[in-house]
Amino acid sequence: MDLEVLGHELQFIQDPNSKHLGTTVWDASLVFAKFLAMTVTL
């Protein structure tokens, strides 16, 4: 998944062979990226 934050393209990738797959990584990554974007622009 690609997401633009502060003019930079971030790419979130999870290893499909990992034994620790789950939705938490994706949700946490998106929330953190949005937090960074909001914090820097304040």
PDB file of N, CA, C and O in Angstrom:
ATOM      1  N   MET A   1       0.849  -1.169   0.000  1.00  0.00           N
ATOM      2  CA  MET A   1       0.000   0.000   0.000  1.00  0.00           C
ATOM      3  C   MET A   1       0.893   1.230   0.000  1.00  0.00           C
ATOM      4  O   MET A   1       1.834   1.315   0.788  1.00  0.00           O
ATOM      5  N   ASP A   2       0.608   2.167  -0.866  1.00  0.00           N
ATOM      6  CA  ASP A   2       1.356   3.420  -0.940  1.00  0.00           C
ATOM      7  C   ASP A   2       0.527   4.544  -0.342  1.00  0.00           C
ATOM      8  O   ASP A   2      -0.693   4.583  -0.501  1.00  0.00           O
ATOM      9  N   LEU A   3       1.206   5.464   0.353  1.00  0.00           N
ATOM     10  CA  LEU A   3       0.533   6.593   0.986  1.00  0.00           C
ATOM     11  C   LEU A   3       1.468   7.785   0.939  1.00  0.00           C
ATOM     12  O   LEU A   3       2.634   7.672   1.317  1.00  0.00           O
ATOM     13  N   GLU A   4       0.974   8.925   0.482  1.00  0.00           N
ATOM     14  CA  GLU A   4       1.799  10.128   0.450  1.00  0.00           C
ATOM     15  C   GLU A   4       1.633  10.885   1.759  1.00  0.00           C
ATOM     16  O   GLU A   4       0.518  11.197   2.177  1.00  0.00           O
ATOM     17  N   VAL A   5       2.768  11.176   2.404  1.00  0.00           N
ATOM     18  CA  VAL A   5       2.774  11.903   3.672  1.00  0.00           C
ATOM     19  C   VAL A   5       3.874  12.944   3.612  1.00  0.00           C
ATOM     20  O   VAL A   5       5.040  12.605   3.406  1.00  0.00           O
ATOM     21  N   LEU A   6       3.519  14.195   3.789  1.00  0.00           N
ATOM     22  CA  LEU A   6       4.478  15.298   3.800  1.00  0.00           C
ATOM     23  C   LEU A   6       5.339  15.318   2.537  1.00  0.00           C
ATOM     24  O   LEU A   6       6.537  15.594   2.599  1.00  0.00           O
ATOM     25  N   GLY A   7       4.732  15.030   1.417  1.00  0.00           N
ATOM     26  CA  GLY A   7       5.443  15.075   0.154  1.00  0.00           C
ATOM     27  C   GLY A   7       6.313  13.853  -0.121  1.00  0.00           C
ATOM     28  O   GLY A   7       7.041  13.822  -1.114  1.00  0.00           O
ATOM     29  N   HIS A   8       6.244  12.865   0.732  1.00  0.00           N
ATOM     30  CA  HIS A   8       7.021  11.637   0.551  1.00  0.00           C
ATOM     31  C   HIS A   8       6.067  10.470   0.350  1.00  0.00           C
ATOM     32  O   HIS A   8       5.017  10.392   0.989  1.00  0.00           O
ATOM     33  N   GLU A   9       6.441   9.574  -0.536  1.00  0.00           N
ATOM     34  CA  GLU A   9       5.633   8.386  -0.786  1.00  0.00           C
ATOM     35  C   GLU A   9       6.095   7.286   0.160  1.00  0.00           C
ATOM     36  O   GLU A   9       7.233   6.825   0.073  1.00  0.00           O
ATOM     37  N   LEU A  10       5.219   6.867   1.058  1.00  0.00           N
ATOM     38  CA  LEU A  10       5.526   5.775   1.979  1.00  0.00           C
ATOM     39  C   LEU A  10       4.911   4.496   1.437  1.00  0.00           C
ATOM     40  O   LEU A  10       3.817   4.509   0.873  1.00  0.00           O
ATOM     41  N   GLN A  11       5.616   3.406   1.612  1.00  0.00           N
ATOM     42  CA  GLN A  11       5.117   2.123   1.135  1.00  0.00           C
ATOM     43  C   GLN A  11       5.070   1.162   2.320  1.00  0.00           C
ATOM     44  O   GLN A  11       6.082   0.908   2.974  1.00  0.00           O
ATOM     45  N   PHE A  12       3.880   0.636   2.582  1.00  0.00           N
ATOM     46  CA  PHE A  12       3.679  -0.298   3.680  1.00  0.00           C
ATOM     47  C   PHE A  12       3.578  -1.700   3.103  1.00  0.00           C
ATOM     48  O   PHE A  12       2.707  -1.996   2.285  1.00  0.00           O
ATOM     49  N   ILE A  13       4.486  -2.553   3.546  1.00  0.00           N
ATOM     50  CA  ILE A  13       4.543  -3.912   3.029  1.00  0.00           C
ATOM     51  C   ILE A  13       4.632  -4.871   4.209  1.00  0.00           C
ATOM     52  O   ILE A  13       5.356  -4.625   5.174  1.00  0.00           O
ATOM     53  N   GLN A  14       3.890  -5.961   4.117  1.00  0.00           N
ATOM     54  CA  GLN A  14       3.981  -6.993   5.130  1.00  0.00           C
ATOM     55  C   GLN A  14       4.369  -8.299   4.446  1.00  0.00           C
ATOM     56  O   GLN A  14       3.823  -8.643   3.399  1.00  0.00           O
ATOM     57  N   ASP A  15       5.296  -9.010   5.030  1.00  0.00           N
ATOM     58  CA  ASP A  15       5.793 -10.264   4.471  1.00  0.00           C
ATOM     59  C   ASP A  15       4.693 -11.328   4.532  1.00  0.00           C
ATOM     60  O   ASP A  15       4.258 -11.698   5.623  1.00  0.00           O
ATOM     61  N   PRO A  16       4.240 -11.820   3.384  1.00  0.00           N
ATOM     62  CA  PRO A  16       3.174 -12.821   3.391  1.00  0.00           C
ATOM     63  C   PRO A  16       3.610 -14.160   3.985  1.00  0.00           C
ATOM     64  O   PRO A  16       2.766 -15.000   4.300  1.00  0.00           O
ATOM     65  N   ASN A  17       4.905 -14.365   4.138  1.00  0.00           N
ATOM     66  CA  ASN A  17       5.406 -15.601   4.730  1.00  0.00           C
ATOM     67  C   ASN A  17       5.602 -15.500   6.238  1.00  0.00           C
ATOM     68  O   ASN A  17       6.023 -16.459   6.884  1.00  0.00           O
ATOM     69  N   SER A  18       5.294 -14.335   6.791  1.00  0.00           N
ATOM     70  CA  SER A  18       5.431 -14.122   8.227  1.00  0.00           C
ATOM     71  C   SER A  18       4.397 -14.943   8.993  1.00  0.00           C
ATOM     72  O   SER A  18       3.272 -15.126   8.528  1.00  0.00           O
ATOM     73  N   LYS A  19       4.777 -15.426  10.144  1.00  0.00           N
ATOM     74  CA  LYS A  19       3.844 -16.162  11.009  1.00  0.00           C
ATOM     75  C   LYS A  19       3.023 -15.206  11.872  1.00  0.00           C
ATOM     76  O   LYS A  19       2.195 -15.642  12.671  1.00  0.00           O
ATOM     77  N   HIS A  20       3.255 -13.899  11.709  1.00  0.00           N
ATOM     78  CA  HIS A  20       2.605 -12.897  12.548  1.00  0.00           C
ATOM     79  C   HIS A  20       1.728 -11.950  11.727  1.00  0.00           C
ATOM     80  O   HIS A  20       1.691 -10.752  12.009  1.00  0.00           O
ATOM     81  N   LEU A  21       1.025 -12.463  10.722  1.00  0.00           N
ATOM     82  CA  LEU A  21       0.160 -11.626   9.907  1.00  0.00           C
ATOM     83  C   LEU A  21      -1.043 -11.164  10.714  1.00  0.00           C
ATOM     84  O   LEU A  21      -1.560 -11.903  11.552  1.00  0.00           O
ATOM     85  N   GLY A  22      -1.483  -9.950  10.460  1.00  0.00           N
ATOM     86  CA  GLY A  22      -2.658  -9.447  11.148  1.00  0.00           C
ATOM     87  C   GLY A  22      -3.006  -8.051  10.702  1.00  0.00           C
ATOM     88  O   GLY A  22      -2.228  -7.402  10.003  1.00  0.00           O
ATOM     89  N   THR A  23      -4.162  -7.588  11.098  1.00  0.00           N
ATOM     90  CA  THR A  23      -4.621  -6.271  10.672  1.00  0.00           C
ATOM     91  C   THR A  23      -4.028  -5.142  11.506  1.00  0.00           C
ATOM     92  O   THR A  23      -4.081  -3.985  11.088  1.00  0.00           O
ATOM     93  N   THR A  24      -3.474  -5.438  12.653  1.00  0.00           N
ATOM     94  CA  THR A  24      -2.946  -4.395  13.537  1.00  0.00           C
ATOM     95  C   THR A  24      -1.818  -3.619  12.882  1.00  0.00           C
ATOM     96  O   THR A  24      -1.737  -2.401  13.036  1.00  0.00           O
ATOM     97  N   VAL A  25      -0.952  -4.297  12.161  1.00  0.00           N
ATOM     98  CA  VAL A  25       0.179  -3.626  11.519  1.00  0.00           C
ATOM     99  C   VAL A  25      -0.323  -2.580  10.541  1.00  0.00           C
ATOM    100  O   VAL A  25       0.178  -1.455  10.534  1.00  0.00           O
ATOM    101  N   TRP A  26      -1.294  -2.921   9.720  1.00  0.00           N
ATOM    102  CA  TRP A  26      -1.797  -1.986   8.724  1.00  0.00           C
ATOM    103  C   TRP A  26      -2.469  -0.787   9.386  1.00  0.00           C
ATOM    104  O   TRP A  26      -2.175   0.356   9.036  1.00  0.00           O
ATOM    105  N   ASP A  27      -3.351  -1.031  10.324  1.00  0.00           N
ATOM    106  CA  ASP A  27      -4.053   0.065  11.001  1.00  0.00           C
ATOM    107  C   ASP A  27      -3.070   0.979  11.718  1.00  0.00           C
ATOM    108  O   ASP A  27      -3.158   2.201  11.607  1.00  0.00           O
ATOM    109  N   ALA A  28      -2.139   0.391  12.448  1.00  0.00           N
ATOM    110  CA  ALA A  28      -1.162   1.185  13.192  1.00  0.00           C
ATOM    111  C   ALA A  28      -0.285   2.001  12.252  1.00  0.00           C
ATOM    112  O   ALA A  28       0.038   3.150  12.556  1.00  0.00           O
ATOM    113  N   SER A  29       0.104   1.434  11.125  1.00  0.00           N
ATOM    114  CA  SER A  29       0.950   2.151  10.163  1.00  0.00           C
ATOM    115  C   SER A  29       0.239   3.368   9.595  1.00  0.00           C
ATOM    116  O   SER A  29       0.823   4.447   9.499  1.00  0.00           O
ATOM    117  N   LEU A  30      -1.019   3.195   9.218  1.00  0.00           N
ATOM    118  CA  LEU A  30      -1.779   4.307   8.645  1.00  0.00           C
ATOM    119  C   LEU A  30      -2.026   5.403   9.674  1.00  0.00           C
ATOM    120  O   LEU A  30      -1.895   6.587   9.366  1.00  0.00           O
ATOM    121  N   VAL A  31      -2.382   5.015  10.888  1.00  0.00           N
ATOM    122  CA  VAL A  31      -2.622   6.002  11.941  1.00  0.00           C
ATOM    123  C   VAL A  31      -1.337   6.759  12.248  1.00  0.00           C
ATOM    124  O   VAL A  31      -1.372   7.979  12.407  1.00  0.00           O
ATOM    125  N   PHE A  32      -0.207   6.068  12.336  1.00  0.00           N
ATOM    126  CA  PHE A  32       1.065   6.719  12.616  1.00  0.00           C
ATOM    127  C   PHE A  32       1.451   7.695  11.510  1.00  0.00           C
ATOM    128  O   PHE A  32       1.919   8.796  11.799  1.00  0.00           O
ATOM    129  N   ALA A  33       1.264   7.314  10.266  1.00  0.00           N
ATOM    130  CA  ALA A  33       1.596   8.184   9.143  1.00  0.00           C
ATOM    131  C   ALA A  33       0.733   9.437   9.158  1.00  0.00           C
ATOM    132  O   ALA A  33       1.237  10.535   8.920  1.00  0.00           O
ATOM    133  N   LYS A  34      -0.547   9.291   9.431  1.00  0.00           N
ATOM    134  CA  LYS A  34      -1.446  10.449   9.498  1.00  0.00           C
ATOM    135  C   LYS A  34      -1.080  11.337  10.687  1.00  0.00           C
ATOM    136  O   LYS A  34      -1.127  12.562  10.581  1.00  0.00           O
ATOM    137  N   PHE A  35      -0.716  10.729  11.814  1.00  0.00           N
ATOM    138  CA  PHE A  35      -0.270  11.483  12.988  1.00  0.00           C
ATOM    139  C   PHE A  35       0.955  12.332  12.658  1.00  0.00           C
ATOM    140  O   PHE A  35       1.017  13.508  13.014  1.00  0.00           O
ATOM    141  N   LEU A  36       1.923  11.734  11.979  1.00  0.00           N
ATOM    142  CA  LEU A  36       3.127  12.485  11.599  1.00  0.00           C
ATOM    143  C   LEU A  36       2.768  13.651  10.693  1.00  0.00           C
ATOM    144  O   LEU A  36       3.289  14.753  10.869  1.00  0.00           O
ATOM    145  N   ALA A  37       1.898  13.428   9.738  1.00  0.00           N
ATOM    146  CA  ALA A  37       1.509  14.494   8.820  1.00  0.00           C
ATOM    147  C   ALA A  37       0.832  15.641   9.566  1.00  0.00           C
ATOM    148  O   ALA A  37       1.097  16.809   9.280  1.00  0.00           O
ATOM    149  N   MET A  38      -0.027  15.321  10.507  1.00  0.00           N
ATOM    150  CA  MET A  38      -0.732  16.360  11.272  1.00  0.00           C
ATOM    151  C   MET A  38       0.201  17.097  12.216  1.00  0.00           C
ATOM    152  O   MET A  38       0.093  18.314  12.369  1.00  0.00           O
ATOM    153  N   THR A  39       1.119  16.373  12.850  1.00  0.00           N
ATOM    154  CA  THR A  39       2.033  16.959  13.827  1.00  0.00           C
ATOM    155  C   THR A  39       3.002  17.943  13.178  1.00  0.00           C
ATOM    156  O   THR A  39       3.261  19.011  13.731  1.00  0.00           O
ATOM    157  N   VAL A  40       3.525  17.603  12.040  1.00  0.00           N
ATOM    158  CA  VAL A  40       4.514  18.453  11.357  1.00  0.00           C
ATOM    159  C   VAL A  40       3.843  19.705  10.791  1.00  0.00           C
ATOM    160  O   VAL A  40       4.463  20.767  10.743  1.00  0.00           O
ATOM    161  N   THR A  41       2.593  19.593  10.365  1.00  0.00           N
ATOM    162  CA  THR A  41       1.932  20.748   9.760  1.00  0.00           C
ATOM    163  C   THR A  41       1.315  21.686  10.791  1.00  0.00           C
ATOM    164  O   THR A  41       0.864  22.772  10.430  1.00  0.00           O
ATOM    165  N   LEU A  42       1.284  21.297  12.064  1.00  0.00           N
ATOM    166  CA  LEU A  42       0.704  22.183  13.094  1.00  0.00           C
ATOM    167  C   LEU A  42       1.612  23.323  13.450  1.00  0.00           C
ATOM    168  O   LEU A  42       1.266  24.148  14.296  1.00  0.00           O
TER     169      LEU A  42
END
